[in-house]
Amino acid sequence: MDFYVVDTETTGFNPERNDVIEVAVLQVMDTNDNKFLVKKKFQTYVNPQYPLPPEIVEFNQKNQTGITDEVLAKAPYAYQAANMLYDFIGDYPLIVGHNFAKFDAKFIDKLYNRAGLLFNCRIIDTLNLSRELIPNGSHKLGDLFEKTAKRHSGDTPKFHSALADCYATLDLLEYLSELKRVSMK
């Protein structure tokens, strides 16, 4: 059974006022030996139809995300991106993400609503899992990533890019599944 590692980049932290500007997904197969195989990937920018807030422009420049108003102006609109995402992950997928349940899921739900779609999924949140398995220390993706074998993302991923964050999350999931076997079925 496949699962999907998902990450978003947004115009801010509040799903009521802010929007998705990038979404990425890895379709992954569990090989049943705590190693995962990426089968396909999906990534798209999303045109929010308004200029990026100054703090997001500054953040994107500082972190070299490549997300600019010019890039987003050429991107699909929310309803188009939602349909593309739905076509990739299907109905009721198993989603893995870091802080997905409290953050990304709300933004994807909003994105889907704009297209008249319903976002139903099962979730494994690596933030919650890491808090359970590694009770002390930072639970930020970048900090936890340093503990991993870096098998999927390489040594220096470009964090705050949705696709790079997906690969880092997959590396983290492999690490956590070695600590405690996580069933992806």
PESUL-V619545 format. One record per backbone hydrogen bond with DSSP energy under -1.0 kcal/mol. CO is the residue of the C=O (numbers start at 1). NH is the residue of the N-H. If there is no record, write none. Layout:
# PESUL-V619545
CO & NH
CO & NH
This chain:
# PESUL-V619545
3 & 28
4 & 96
5 & 26
7 & 24
9 & 21
9 & 22
14 & 18
19 & 11
21 & 46
22 & 9
23 & 44
24 & 7
25 & 42
26 & 5
27 & 39
27 & 40
28 & 3
29 & 37
35 & 31
37 & 29
40 & 27
42 & 25
44 & 23
53 & 56
53 & 57
54 & 58
55 & 59
56 & 60
57 & 61
58 & 62
59 & 63
60 & 65
68 & 72
69 & 73
72 & 75
76 & 47
77 & 81
78 & 82
79 & 83
80 & 84
81 & 85
82 & 86
83 & 87
84 & 88
85 & 89
86 & 90
93 & 122
94 & 4
95 & 124
96 & 6
97 & 126
99 & 103
100 & 105
103 & 107
104 & 108
105 & 109
106 & 110
107 & 111
108 & 112
109 & 113
110 & 114
112 & 115
112 & 117
113 & 116
122 & 95
124 & 97
125 & 129
126 & 130
127 & 131
128 & 132
129 & 133
130 & 134
140 & 144
141 & 145
144 & 147
145 & 148
150 & 154
157 & 159
161 & 165
162 & 166
163 & 167
164 & 168
165 & 169
166 & 170
167 & 171
168 & 172
169 & 173
170 & 174
171 & 175
172 & 176
173 & 177
174 & 178
175 & 179
176 & 180
